[in-house]
Amino acid sequence: MDKKAPLFLVAFISFFTACAPQEEWNTATLLYFDTICEMNVLCEPRRFEACQKEVQRVFAEIEASFSPGITDLDSPLVLNLYDKALQVYQDSDGFFDITVAPLTRLWGFIDKRYQLPSPEEIEKTLRIMGMDKIKKENGRLVLLPDMELDWGGIAKGLGIDLAAEALKKLGITRSFINSGGDLFCWGKNPSNQPWKIGIMHPRNKGYLGVLSVSELGVATTGDYQRYFEIDHIRYHHVLDPHTGYPSRNKQSVTVVGPQALYCDALSTALFASPHPKKIIEKYPEYGALIVDSQGHVLAVGKNFPVELL
């Protein structure tokens, strides 16, 4: 009897191992802020449906709180993100400003009815902008008349961060979430290497370079993402909150760091500001790759592995 026991044990372990579900890479696409979002998750196939539901739940909550026209200004989620947006606003001397919505609307970037506003229209709109004009009273944000918030430069990153946190709570140790160039990845990729993230070339087809990252967020702001042209002049959506016109000194900015929401906001701030190095120095865990208006590439802040092509 004793001699047969080990054989029975080996047979039992082999049977159990053969029947145990195996992890594999699962991919899905979701719609998030009118942008295709791709998620790539290493897990058992039967668990992937739960992963998708969690990500969809997070994205639905973010869209319900921060989509254009939403006026709920007292939820904990809104107040918390406002504090983070205010931090970047102050650290960037106002070059990241969520009160830019009326200006964005004036230029036609919200409804895609593009136009070149008059200087008088721009000046009038600038008077109702500035996060320093927002007040917090009784746990609620109080805006000036006609003031409108545009959360687009930070809310998408928040959703990606929260989706990643939700998947980690489900035990996911290797994954990638990408929504229109704003992303977060952790663990190793399917080749058991750091994730390879391509940085779009702002003028030519293909990539400018490739990042090798893990446990990091990445976000890019570029003048090629939303724009229109009049008389061969490109008017893009990255508006300078101080002048009311598109910022002219860069083609793209890619920011890498621990949280996608700060990568999102900082990529806008660094694009609009004439002093990006001064801003990124206040965020020592973040770094940026900047393509200036002449096409020159400059790295500022913390260095991350990148191969320029």
N, C-alpha and C positions, 0 to 999 in steps of 0.2 A: 504493500500500500504506500509506504513511504517513498519507494523508488518511482512510483507513477505520479506522485503529487507535483514534482517540478514540471513534468511534461504537460500535465493538465493546466498548470499555471501559465506556461509559455503559450499554449494553445489559446487560453482565455485572453491573454494580453494581445496576441496577434489578431484575434477576432475583434476585440474592442477597438484596436487601432485602425483596423480596416473599416469599421463602421463609423468611426468618429468623423464628423464633418470637417472638411478641409477649407482653410482660408484661401481665397483667390481675389484677384482684382476685379472690382465691380465699378462700372461707369454709368452715370446718368446725367442728363441735361435738364435744367430747370429754368424757368423764367423769373428773373429778379430785377426789379426796377427797369422793365422793358429791355433787359439785356440777357443774353443766353449765359447761364451759369453752368459750368461743368464741375462735377465732383467725381473723384477717382478714389475709391476706398478699398483697403485690404480687409476683408472680413469673410465670414461664412455667407454663402449666397442667401440663406434663409434670414439672416440678420440685416441684409442690405435694405429691405423694405422699411424697417424701423429707422435706419439711418436716413433714408430719403424723407420720411415723415418728419423727423426732427429738424432737418435742414429747412424743409418747406414751412414748418411751424415758425421757425426763427425768422425766415424771410418775410412771411406774412405779417408778423408782428412789427418788423421794421418798416415795411411798406405802409402799414396802417397808421404808423406814428409819424412818418417823415416824408410821405409823398407830397408833391406840390398841391397847395390848397388846403392841407390839413391844418386845423386851427386849435387842436388839443395842445395846450401849452402848460399843462400842470401834471403830466404823468411823470413818475420817477425816471422812466427811460429817457424822456425828453429833457428833463432837468439835468440828468447826469451827462448826457451828450452835450448839452449847452455849455456846461462847465468846461468840458474838454475843448470844445470849439472856442470858447472865450480864452482859454490858455494859449492856443495857437494864434488867435487874433492878437493878443497882447505881445506874444513872443515874436511875432512877425511884423510888428508896427502896423497892423491893420491890413496886411496884404492877403490874409485869409479872412474872409468876412461872410458869414451866412446871411447877412442882410442884403446881399447883392441881388436877390430875386427880382425886385422891380427893374433893375438895370438889365438883367438877363432877359426879362420879358420885353423891355423896350427895344432891344436889339433883335428880338424875334427868335431867340434860341429856345424858348419854352414851347411855343406853338408852331415853330418852323416857318413863320412868316417873316423872313429876314428883311431887315431894313437898315439903312444908315441913318441913325437919329441926328437931329440938329443939335448944335452945341447948347442951345437953350433947353432942349428936352433933357439932355444929359445933366446939365447943371441943376435943373429942378429935381431930378431923380436922386442925385448925390446928396441932396439936403435931408432926405429921409433915410439915409444909410448910415451904418456905423454901429457896431455892437455895443459901444459905450452909451448908446441911447436906449438900450433895453434895460428894464428894471425887473427885479424880482420882488414881488409883493405877495405875502401870504401863500408861499409855495407855488407861485405861478409867474410865468414870464409876461411882462406887460410891454406891448409894442406901441410905437407912435402910430397915429392914423396913417393909413396907406403903406405902412411898413409890412414887408412880407419876407419870410425866411426861405432860404434855399439850402437844404441839408445835403444836397447832392455831393458835395465835396468831402463828406465825412461819414454819412449814414451808411453808405454801401460798405465801407470798410468795417464799421461797427457790426453789421450783419454777418460779414464773413468771420470776424473774430468770435461772435456768439455762436455761429454755426460750428466752428471748429471746437469750441468749448463743449458744445452739446455732444458732438461725436466722441470727444475724448472721454466724456462721462459714460458713454456706452462701451468704453473699452477699446476704441479704435486707436491704434498706435502708429498707423501709417496712412496718410491721406493727403489729398490735394483738392482745394476748392478755388475755382477761378471764375470771376464774374467780370467780363469785359476788361481784363488786364489788372484788376484789383484781386489779389489772391492771398491765400495763406497755405503753407504746406508744412507737414511735419513727418518725422520718421524718414525712411529711405524710399526711393522710387522703385518701380517694378524691377529695375536692374540692380537693386540693392546698393544704389549710389545716392548722393545728394540730388535733390530735384534740379533739373535743368530748365531755367526760365528764360525764354527768348525775349529780348528787348527790341520792339519794332523800330525799324529805321524811320525817322520822321519824314524823309523825303523819297527814299528809294524803296523798291520792293524788297521784302526779306527782313533780316534782322541786323541790328547794329551790333549786338553782342549777346552773350549767353551768361546768365548768372548760375552759380552752383550754391543752392541754399537749402536749409532745413530748419524747422522751428522758427520760421520767419514769415512776415508779410511783405508784399511787394505791391506798389501802386505806381502808375504812370499817368502824367498829365502831358498832353501834347496839343500843338496847334493844328494837327491834322485830324483830330477826332470829330469835331463839329465846327464847321466854318462855311462861309460863303464868300464869293469873290465879286467885286465891282471894279471895273477898269483895271483888271489884273492885280488888284490888291486883295490880299486874304484877310478877312475879318473873322477871327475865331472866338470861341466861347470863353476863353480865359481872360476875364475882364479885370483891369486894374481898378480896384475900389476907390483909388484916389483920383484918377483922371476920368474914369468912366469909359475908357477905350480899351480895346484888346492890348494886352501886354506884348511888346515887340522885341524883347531882348533874348528870347529863347525859342527853340523848336520843340523840345521835350525835356521832361524831368522824370526820372525813375527813382523812387525812394524805397529803401530796404530797411526793415527793423522789426522789433518784436510784436508790434500790433498793427494790423492792417488799417485801423481807423486813423492812426497818426501818420502812417505812410500816405494814406489818402489825402489828409488835410495838408501835410507838409509838401506833397508834390505840387499842390496848387499854390501854396505860399511861396515856395522856392521859385516856381515858374514866374509868378507876378513880381516878386521882389528883385530890385537891382543888387541886393546884398544877400544872396542865398547862403554864403558861408557863415555869415553872422547869425542867421537863424538856426542852421543845423548844429552849430556849436552848443546850442542850448538843449540839444537832444543827443547826448553822447553815444547812445546805443543805435543811432540811425545814421545811414549814409545815403548819398545820392549820386547818380550819374546824370550830368547835365549836358545837353546839346544846345549850344548857344545859336544865335541867329545866323552866324556864319558857318555853322556845321561843325564847329570845334567841340571836342568832348572833354569834359572836366569832371573829375571825381572830387566830392567834398564830404566831410564828415568821416564816419567809420568806414574802413575798407572792407568790402566783401568780395569773395572770389568772382571775378568776371573775366570772360574772354571776349575781347573785341574782335569783330570779324572784318 
